[in-house]
Amino acid sequence: MIGKVYLRKDFYGAVNYVLSKPQAVLLEASGVRSESVSAASQDFELIRSLRPRVRMAVWHASISFANADVVSDELIKNVTDDYLKEMGLSDSQYMIVRHFDTLHHHFHIIANRIKDSGELVSDQWCKNRTARCCDRLEEKYRLTIARLQLRKSNAKDKRARLSDKKAFVKQTIDSEVNTKKVSTLDDLKISLQRNQIEMQLHIQKTGRVNGVSFRYKDSAFKGSALGKEYKVKELTDRIDKNLRPKLKHKIGL
């Protein structure tokens, strides 16, 4: 599960947001009327008036499950009960609303930081506490470890982006090598710069070129990593090969 916490000033705005979503389902309301946004907000504000100096009285938690999880309304209620206890909100007014506007299952909790007794629930480290609580509840209810899934998804996206950049660099090199304007490696370097690709030749102290690398945006590739035909010698041979017909024409062959 991934849990996010937002501290708000306005109960009406928070309640209206969670209830106005298409297909929103109110699973439970404790200490507040549920027939309308106005009625629920008035009940929240009534208890809030016990601590008028508290600005951020609204505790809005959004909790999302991994796509693979089977999520019932009963599971959401159990998770909410455990979450409220751990955050110190179990004696406060709250409402649970389930949403269906994304591919993953998720729900919202709107709770009052002012308890019925007038005691104020601390918001210290609320985001970190929520994250740790979600980790524990994943184990308790044998849910998918959402953070690991998110990490794997991000790694997969990163690999895909890297593959796209690599393909763009190769395609651009192929295109530029085949143009009449490129007759040397320096010409290729200049032409690649127009496509935001930086080309660097690795030159030994003897002056011999023994390698080449390319950088596009924030990714760098050795010529050999792109493929055999993108090494220095092979690039030089490809450029020379393209020049041969022009050289033959000049000498009348």
N, C-alpha and C positions, 0 to 999 in steps of 0.2 A: 504494500500500500504506500501511496505517497500522500502525505498530509501537509496542508498549507493553512496558515492562520493569518487572519486579517483582523485588526482591531479597528473598530469604527465608532463614529459619534452617533449616527442616526439609525435607530431601530427600524423606522418605517422604510428607509431605503434598502436595508439589508433584507427585511422580510419580503418586501415587494420584489426584490431581485430573485430570491429563491422560489417564490410562489408563482411568478409570472412566466417562467420558462414553459415552453410547450411540453405537455405531458408530465409536468412536475407532479410528484405524488407526495403528499404530506403523510409521513409514516407515524409520527407521534408528536404530540404537543403537551408539555407539562407546565402548568401554572399560567397558561395563556389560552385565550379563546382562539378557535381555529376557523371560525366562519368567514373571516375577512382579514385583509391586511391591516385595516384600520383598527379592528378590535384587538388583534394580536399585538400591534405596536403600542396601543394604549395600555395594555396590561404590562408589557415590558417597561414602559415609561413610568408607570405607577410605582414599581419597585425601585426603579432607577432614582426616583425622587428622594429616596432615603439617603443617597449620597450625591447631592446636586453638584458638588465640586469635581466629581469624576467626569472627565471629558470623554475618554474612550471606554464606554461601558459595554459596547457590543463585541462579543467574542464570536467571530465567524470562522468556522473551520470547514475546509473542503477536503474530503478524503476520497482518493481514487484507488481502485483495484487494478490489478494486472488484467490484461485482456483474457488470459486463460482461466481466470477464476470464475467459478459458478457462484453468483451472488444472489442470495434471497433477501427478502425484506427482513426476515428474522435474524439473519446474519448481521445486517446493517444495524439493527436495534441492539444486538449483543455487543457489537464493536463500539457503538456509541456509548452504551452503558459503561464499558470498561474505560473508554477514553475520558468520559466526564469525571469518573472517579479519580483517575490518575491526574487530571488537570485541576482537580479541586472544585469542579462545577456541578457535582451531583446534587447539591442542595439549591441549585439555581434554576430559574425558568429556562426552558429550552424548547426548540422544535427541530425535528429531523425531516428533511425534504430530499427525496431521491430525484435525480435528473436522468434523462435519457437522450440528451442532445449531443453526446459524443460516443465514439465507438467503445470506450471503456466504461465500466460501471463506476458511478461515483455518486456521492451524496453530500449534503451540506448540513451543518449544525449551526443554528443561531442560538447563542446562549447569553445570559445576563451575567456580567461580572459582579453585580451586586446581588448577594444572596437575599433570601426572604428575611433573614435576621439583620440585614444591613451590612454584614461583613463583606469586604472587598476581596475578590479572588485576584491573586497576584498574576501579572502578565510577564514576570521576569523569565527570560529564556523560553518564552512560549513556543517559538518555532523549533528550537532544538529539542525541547521536551516532547513536542508533538511528533517529531521525526523518530525519536527513540521509542515512544509509545507505539507508533505504527510498526516498527521493527519487531517489538515484542508480541504485538497482536498477530502479526503474520505467522509467527511460530506457534502461538496458542491455537489459532484456527487453521493451521496448516495451509496457509495461502502462498501464492507465488511471491518470491522475494522480488518485489517491484523494482528496487534499486538496481539489482543485478540485471534484470530484464532491460531497464533503461540504459544501463552501461553497455550491454551487448548491442542494443539498438543504435546507440550513439557511435559505437565502434564500427558497426556495419555501415552506417551512413558515412563515416569518415573514410572508410575503405572505398566506398562507391565514389565519393568526391575525388579521392586521390586517383582512382582509375580514370575518371573523366578528364582530369587535368593531364594525366599521362598520355591519353589518347589525343588530346588537343595538341600537345607539344609534338608528338610524332607526326600527326597530320600536317601541322604547320611546317615542320622541317621538310617533309616530303614535298610539300607544295613549293617551298622556296628553293629547294635544291634543283627543282626542275625548271626554274625560270631562267631566262637568258641573262638576267642581271647578275646572277650569282656565279662568279668564276673563281672565287677563293673562299677560304674559311672566314676571312675577315668580312667579305661581302655577305656571307650567310649570317654572321653575328649582327651586322647592321640591319639586315632585313628582318631578322627575328625580333629585334627591339621594337619594331613598328607593331608587332603583335603582342607586346608586353612580355616577351620571353627573353630572359638574360642568358647569354651563352658565354661560358668561361673556358678558355684553353689553359691546360695545365702544362707549363713549360719548365723543363729542367734547366739547370745552370748552364748546360752545354748549348742551350737554345733549341733542343729537340722537344717537339710537342709530344707528350706521352699520354694525354687524356683530355677529355672534354666533359663538361657538365652543363646542365640547363636548369634554370629556375623560372617557375611560373607562379606568380602571386606568392604564396607562402610555402610552396613545395619545391624541393630540389631533386633532380634526377641525374645520376651518372649516365653517360652515353651508353655504357654497357648494360645498364639496367633497363634502358628503353628497347634494346635489341642489338644484335651484332652489327646491323647495317647503320647504327648510329654512333659507332666508335670513330675515333679520329681518322684512322686509315681508310675505313670503309666510306666515311663521308667524303674524304678527299677523292677517293676513287670514283664515287658517284658523280661528283662535280666535274672531274676530269672527263669522265665518260660522256657527259652531256655536252662538253666543249668540243669533243673530237669532230663531230659533223661540221661545226662552224670552222674549225681549223683546216679541215680538208677542203672546205669550200674556198677559204682564203688562198690556199696554195694551188688551187685549180685541180684537185684530185677528184 
